[in-house]
Amino acid sequence: MPPNFQHMDFSKQSVACQQFFLSIIIFYVIIFRYGGLAQLVRASASHAEGQRFEPAALHFLIMKKEKLQFITSMIIYGTIGLFRKMIPLSSSMLAFLRAFIGMLFLLSFVISSKKKISADAIARNRKILLISGAILGFNWILLFEAYNYTTVATATLCYYMAPVLMLLISHFVYKEKIGAKKWVCIAVSLVGMALVTGNVAGGLKGTKGVILGLLAAVLYAAIVMNNRRLKDISPVDQTIVQLAVSSAVLLPYILIREGFGATDWSLKCILLVLVVGIVHTGFAYLLYFGTIVTLPTNFVAIGSYIDPAVAVVLSALILKEPMTPLNALGAVLIIASLIVSEFTN
């Protein structure tokens, strides 16, 4: 059992998290069914009053369905830390189940929608997919372990140093030029990280969580840099293969280290794992990949930071995890510097 589960009661947090997550699902159903919030309001008004509303009258409510779907996927990603805190499984077991269940969900989606997986595209990119898939599993293990040893907010912010690492790798390894504004953003994000981790809760245990979160960021940066070499393969095909590879790599690792017999498979645990595998992985990936093709690049880049913002807020409001004013300032500096950096692209 992970160290911070032994004396913690998540009953209240569990109820709050379930209510929050149910609201997200209902929100998405509304989006999917009516094509947008404005359409829902217009439909309700028409039914109640027998008249139509002009689009201009509800202009402030109108947002593209794709943008709402993308935002929903980011909010879902932002809740992964809360669910990890409530699942009494080892990080390696959870990473394996997330990859395996997510892969099955996406495969089922492809089959049910009568789409075809491109074997030729997979064959052309097999080396890259194998490397990324193998790294992905251990990336999740490190991130889930970071959640065990420090707060969700701290672990998530450490993980979101990956863009900074990618900028530095691009400059020092691939000799790509970085403008003055981006250097300032990098410096500000590093100051923010120092504020977040300088007085981390939990002492040595919290410091270990910070290190694990930063190592997870390194692996995530490696995955993204490696995936840049992929050519002519759909995001869904790419994800299915990488999740399958991740599952195949982690399975022997789990069998050697712990096996499946000693795990406490309560109904609550099983349901939470299914949510992480189906919703946080398969469903969220479909929302994400189904929208990034049509949305403006800047919107996607900046909107991606909804994830850490949600994680920080829920860490404080639901888990009641400690956050000092300096920690909060550091969080603002990190997220703000990364967003400003996207504007300079």
PEURZI-V776527 format. One record per residue. RES is the residue in one letter. SS is DSSP state (H for helix, E for strand, - for the rest). NEAR is the number of other C-alpha atoms within 12 Angstrom. D_CENTER is the distance of its C-alpha to the mean C-alpha in Angstrom with 1 decimal. Layout:
((RES SS NEAR D_CENTER) (RES SS NEAR D_CENTER))
//
This chain:
((M - 22 23.8) (P - 25 21.4) (P H 21 23.5) (N H 27 22.0) (F H 19 22.3) (Q - 15 26.1) (H - 10 27.2) (M - 19 24.4) (D - 16 24.8) (F - 25 21.7) (S H 15 23.8) (K H 16 23.5) (Q H 25 19.8) (S H 26 19.3) (V H 19 21.4) (A H 22 19.7) (C H 32 16.2) (Q H 24 17.7) (Q H 15 19.4) (F H 24 16.5) (F H 31 14.4) (L H 19 17.7) (S H 17 18.2) (I H 28 15.0) (I H 24 16.3) (I H 15 19.7) (F H 26 18.6) (Y H 31 17.2) (V H 20 20.4) (I H 23 22.4) (I H 29 20.7) (F H 22 21.2) (R H 15 24.7) (Y H 19 26.1) (G - 24 24.4) (G - 27 23.6) (L H 29 24.4) (A H 27 27.6) (Q H 28 28.9) (L H 25 28.4) (V H 27 30.4) (R H 27 33.0) (A H 24 33.4) (S H 17 33.9) (A H 17 36.4) (S H 15 38.3) (H H 13 38.6) (A H 12 39.8) (E H 12 42.1) (G - 11 43.1) (Q - 12 42.2) (R - 18 39.6) (F - 21 37.5) (E - 16 37.5) (P H 18 34.1) (A H 12 35.2) (A H 14 35.6) (L H 20 32.0) (H H 17 30.7) (F H 12 28.5) (L H 18 26.5) (I - 23 26.0) (M - 21 22.7) (K - 24 21.9) (K H 29 20.2) (E H 29 17.9) (K H 33 16.7) (L H 34 16.2) (Q H 38 14.3) (F H 39 11.9) (I H 36 11.7) (T H 39 11.2) (S H 40 8.2) (M H 38 6.7) (I H 37 8.4) (I H 45 7.2) (Y H 37 3.5) (G H 39 5.9) (T - 44 8.0) (I H 43 6.8) (G H 44 9.1) (L H 44 11.9) (F H 45 12.0) (R H 46 12.2) (K H 44 15.0) (M H 41 16.8) (I - 41 16.9) (P - 35 19.9) (L - 40 19.1) (S - 37 19.0) (S H 37 15.8) (S H 38 17.3) (M H 43 18.2) (L H 43 14.8) (A H 43 13.2) (F H 42 16.1) (L H 40 16.0) (R H 42 12.3) (A H 46 13.3) (F H 36 16.7) (I H 31 16.0) (G H 38 13.3) (M H 37 15.9) (L H 27 18.7) (F H 33 17.0) (L H 37 16.5) (L H 30 20.0) (S H 21 21.5) (F H 23 20.2) (V H 23 21.8) (I H 13 25.0) (S H 12 25.3) (S - 11 24.9) (K - 10 27.5) (K - 15 25.7) (K - 18 26.4) (I - 25 24.5) (S - 21 26.1) (A H 17 27.6) (D H 15 29.1) (A H 23 25.9) (I H 26 24.4) (A H 20 27.6) (R H 18 27.7) (N - 28 24.3) (R H 25 24.5) (K H 22 24.7) (I H 29 21.6) (L H 35 19.6) (L H 31 21.1) (I H 28 20.2) (S H 36 16.5) (G H 39 16.3) (A H 34 18.1) (I H 36 16.0) (L H 41 12.7) (G H 40 14.0) (F H 40 15.2) (N H 36 12.2) (W H 43 10.4) (I H 37 13.8) (L H 36 14.0) (L H 46 10.7) (F H 43 11.8) (E H 43 15.3) (A H 41 14.4) (Y H 49 13.3) (N H 42 16.8) (Y H 35 18.8) (T - 40 17.6) (T - 46 16.0) (V H 49 12.4) (A H 54 13.0) (T H 53 14.6) (A H 46 12.3) (T H 52 9.3) (L H 55 11.9) (C H 48 13.2) (Y H 43 10.1) (Y - 44 10.1) (M - 44 13.6) (A H 32 12.7) (P H 39 14.0) (V H 37 17.1) (L H 31 17.7) (M H 29 17.5) (L H 32 20.1) (L H 26 22.3) (I H 22 22.2) (S H 20 23.1) (H H 17 25.9) (F H 13 27.4) (V - 13 26.9) (Y - 13 27.0) (K - 11 29.3) (E - 13 27.4) (K - 17 28.7) (I - 23 26.8) (G - 16 28.4) (A H 12 29.5) (K H 20 27.0) (K H 26 24.1) (W H 22 25.9) (V H 22 26.2) (C H 31 22.5) (I H 33 21.8) (A H 23 24.5) (V H 29 23.2) (S H 35 19.7) (L H 32 21.5) (V H 26 23.7) (G H 32 20.7) (M H 40 19.3) (A H 27 22.9) (L H 27 23.1) (V H 40 19.9) (T H 39 21.0) (G H 23 24.8) (N - 24 25.4) (V - 35 22.5) (A - 26 23.2) (G - 22 24.4) (G - 16 26.5) (L H 16 26.3) (K H 21 23.7) (G H 31 21.4) (T H 28 22.3) (K H 28 21.3) (G H 37 17.8) (V H 43 17.6) (I H 31 18.9) (L H 34 16.5) (G H 42 13.5) (L H 34 15.4) (L H 32 16.2) (A H 36 12.6) (A H 35 12.3) (V H 33 15.5) (L H 34 14.4) (Y H 35 11.3) (A H 30 13.9) (A H 30 16.3) (I H 33 14.2) (V H 28 13.8) (M H 26 17.5) (N H 25 18.6) (N H 28 17.0) (R - 19 19.0) (R - 19 22.0) (L - 27 21.2) (K - 21 23.8) (D - 19 24.4) (I - 27 21.8) (S - 25 19.7) (P H 29 15.9) (V H 35 16.3) (D H 34 18.9) (Q H 37 17.0) (T H 39 14.0) (I H 38 16.6) (V H 39 18.5) (Q H 35 15.9) (L H 42 14.7) (A H 34 18.4) (V H 30 19.2) (S H 38 16.6) (S H 35 18.2) (A H 26 21.7) (V H 29 21.2) (L H 35 19.8) (L H 28 22.4) (P H 17 25.5) (Y H 23 23.7) (I H 28 23.2) (L H 17 26.7) (I H 13 28.3) (R H 16 26.7) (E - 19 26.5) (G - 19 27.0) (F - 21 26.1) (G - 12 29.2) (A - 15 28.6) (T - 19 25.4) (D - 17 25.9) (W - 17 24.8) (S - 13 25.4) (L H 12 24.6) (K H 21 22.0) (C H 24 20.2) (I H 24 20.4) (L H 18 19.2) (L H 31 16.1) (V H 36 15.4) (L H 28 16.0) (V H 36 13.5) (V H 39 10.7) (G H 35 12.2) (I H 30 13.2) (V H 38 11.0) (H H 41 7.5) (T H 39 8.4) (G H 36 11.6) (F H 36 11.8) (A H 37 8.5) (Y H 36 9.3) (L H 35 12.8) (L H 33 12.1) (Y H 35 10.3) (F H 28 12.9) (G - 23 15.6) (T - 28 15.5) (I - 27 14.8) (V - 18 18.3) (T - 18 20.2) (L - 23 18.5) (P - 16 19.9) (T H 17 18.1) (N H 19 18.3) (F H 23 16.7) (V H 29 13.6) (A H 27 13.6) (I H 29 14.3) (G H 33 12.2) (S - 31 9.0) (Y - 38 10.0) (I H 31 9.9) (D H 35 6.4) (P H 38 8.5) (A H 35 11.5) (V H 34 10.6) (A H 39 9.7) (V H 42 13.0) (V H 31 14.9) (L H 33 14.1) (S H 34 14.8) (A H 23 18.2) (L H 21 19.1) (I - 31 18.2) (L - 33 18.1) (K - 19 20.8) (E - 26 19.7) (P - 27 22.0) (M - 31 21.4) (T - 20 24.5) (P H 15 25.3) (L H 21 24.9) (N H 30 21.3) (A H 29 20.6) (L H 24 22.4) (G H 32 20.4) (A H 40 17.1) (V H 30 18.7) (L H 31 20.1) (I H 43 16.9) (I H 44 15.0) (A H 30 18.3) (S H 34 19.3) (L H 42 16.2) (I H 33 16.8) (V H 25 20.5) (S H 31 20.0) (E H 26 18.5) (F H 19 21.7) (T - 19 23.8) (N - 17 22.7))
//
